[in-house]
Amino acid sequence: MEMLGIRPPQGVPVQIRVSLHSGAVVVWAIDSSLHMDYTAVGQTTHLAARREQMAKLGSVLTTGETLRLAVRFVQVKALGPIAVKGLADPMEVFELVCASSTQTRMQAFAARWLTRFVGRQAEVALAQVGE
């Protein structure tokens, strides 16, 4: 993905890899004598970290859990089930290709749940007269 390639004004381009996974996490405080730090732990962060390690430079990987939340806002390429260290079963993985043209939640809802009128030209014509 071109948007992840960061090119500073001078020097070597910086490329990152990203992985997204949705779920519950536990955040706890790590206290030192100078400052308080926080860390997130649990299976959700574990899976995101494992996927990040698998991602190619400049790519974004996501799991089915995250894709279900963003399905109408992004376009993805299915990579198939991939084994994850620490899990018995492989997980379905997707690579983010680009953002979709949907701008709002209402547009996403309409794209997913509302169907087109088929064979209803007379009704459509009546609805358009009132516009």
C-alpha positions as CSV (number, residue, x, y, z in Angstrom):
1,M,0.0,0.0,0.0
2,E,1.4,3.3,-1.1
3,M,-0.1,5.2,1.9
4,L,2.2,3.2,4.3
5,G,5.4,4.1,2.5
6,I,6.6,7.2,4.2
7,R,9.2,9.2,2.4
8,P,11.1,11.9,4.4
9,P,12.3,15.0,2.6
10,Q,15.8,13.5,2.5
11,G,17.1,10.1,3.2
12,V,15.8,6.6,3.0
13,P,12.1,5.9,2.7
14,V,10.5,4.4,5.8
15,Q,8.1,1.5,5.5
16,I,6.0,0.0,8.2
17,R,3.8,-3.1,8.5
18,V,0.5,-3.1,10.4
19,S,-1.9,-5.7,11.7
20,L,-5.4,-5.1,13.0
21,H,-7.4,-7.4,15.3
22,S,-10.5,-6.6,17.3
23,G,-11.4,-8.0,20.7
24,A,-11.1,-7.5,24.4
25,V,-7.8,-6.5,26.0
26,V,-6.5,-6.1,29.5
27,V,-4.5,-3.0,30.2
28,W,-2.4,-2.8,33.3
29,A,-0.1,-0.3,34.8
30,I,3.7,-0.8,35.1
31,D,4.9,1.5,37.9
32,S,8.4,2.7,38.3
33,S,9.8,5.2,40.7
34,L,9.9,7.8,37.9
35,H,6.8,7.3,35.9
36,M,3.7,5.2,35.2
37,D,3.6,3.1,32.1
38,Y,0.7,1.0,30.7
39,T,0.7,-2.2,28.6
40,A,-2.1,-4.1,26.8
41,V,-2.1,-7.9,27.1
42,G,-4.2,-10.8,26.1
43,Q,-5.1,-12.9,23.0
44,T,-6.2,-9.9,21.0
45,T,-2.8,-8.1,21.3
46,H,-1.1,-11.5,20.8
47,L,-2.9,-12.1,17.5
48,A,-2.3,-8.6,16.2
49,A,1.4,-8.9,17.0
50,R,1.7,-12.3,15.3
51,R,0.0,-10.9,12.2
52,E,2.2,-7.9,12.2
53,Q,5.2,-10.2,12.1
54,M,3.8,-11.9,9.0
55,A,2.9,-8.7,7.1
56,K,5.0,-7.5,4.2
57,L,6.6,-4.1,4.5
58,G,4.0,-1.5,3.5
59,S,1.0,-3.8,4.1
60,V,-1.9,-3.9,6.5
61,L,-3.3,-7.3,7.6
62,T,-6.5,-7.8,9.4
63,T,-8.5,-10.6,10.8
64,G,-12.1,-11.6,10.2
65,E,-13.2,-10.0,13.5
66,T,-12.0,-6.6,12.4
67,L,-13.2,-7.0,8.9
68,R,-16.7,-7.7,10.1
69,L,-16.6,-4.3,11.8
70,A,-15.3,-2.4,8.8
71,V,-16.5,-4.5,5.9
72,R,-18.2,-1.7,4.0
73,F,-15.4,0.8,4.6
74,V,-12.5,-1.2,3.2
75,Q,-11.6,-3.4,0.3
76,V,-9.5,-6.5,1.1
77,K,-7.8,-9.4,-0.5
78,A,-8.3,-12.8,1.3
79,L,-5.0,-14.5,2.1
80,G,-6.7,-17.7,3.4
81,P,-6.3,-19.4,6.8
82,I,-2.9,-19.1,8.3
83,A,-1.5,-20.9,11.4
84,V,-0.8,-18.7,14.4
85,K,1.7,-19.7,17.1
86,G,-0.2,-20.4,20.3
87,L,-3.5,-21.3,18.6
88,A,-4.8,-24.7,17.7
89,D,-6.7,-23.6,14.5
90,P,-5.5,-21.4,11.7
91,M,-7.1,-18.0,11.4
92,E,-8.5,-16.3,8.2
93,V,-6.3,-13.4,7.2
94,F,-7.1,-10.5,4.9
95,E,-4.8,-7.8,3.4
96,L,-6.2,-4.3,3.3
97,V,-6.2,-3.1,-0.3
98,C,-7.8,0.3,0.0
99,A,-10.6,2.3,1.6
100,S,-14.0,2.0,0.0
101,S,-15.9,5.0,-1.4
102,T,-18.4,4.7,1.5
103,Q,-18.2,7.9,3.6
104,T,-20.7,7.4,6.4
105,R,-22.2,4.6,8.5
106,M,-25.6,5.2,6.9
107,Q,-24.0,4.7,3.4
108,A,-22.4,1.5,4.7
109,F,-25.7,0.3,6.1
110,A,-27.5,1.1,2.9
111,A,-24.9,-0.6,0.8
112,R,-25.1,-3.7,2.9
113,W,-28.7,-4.1,3.8
114,L,-30.9,-2.1,1.4
115,T,-31.7,-3.8,-1.9
116,R,-32.3,-2.2,-5.3
117,F,-35.8,-2.0,-6.7
118,V,-36.0,-4.6,-9.5
119,G,-39.0,-4.6,-11.7
120,R,-40.4,-1.5,-9.9
121,Q,-39.9,1.2,-12.6
122,A,-43.4,2.6,-12.0
123,E,-42.8,2.9,-8.2
124,V,-39.4,4.4,-8.7
125,A,-40.8,6.9,-11.2
126,L,-43.5,7.9,-8.6
127,A,-40.9,8.3,-5.9
128,Q,-38.8,10.6,-8.2
129,V,-41.7,12.8,-9.0
130,G,-41.9,14.0,-5.4
131,E,-38.2,15.0,-5.3
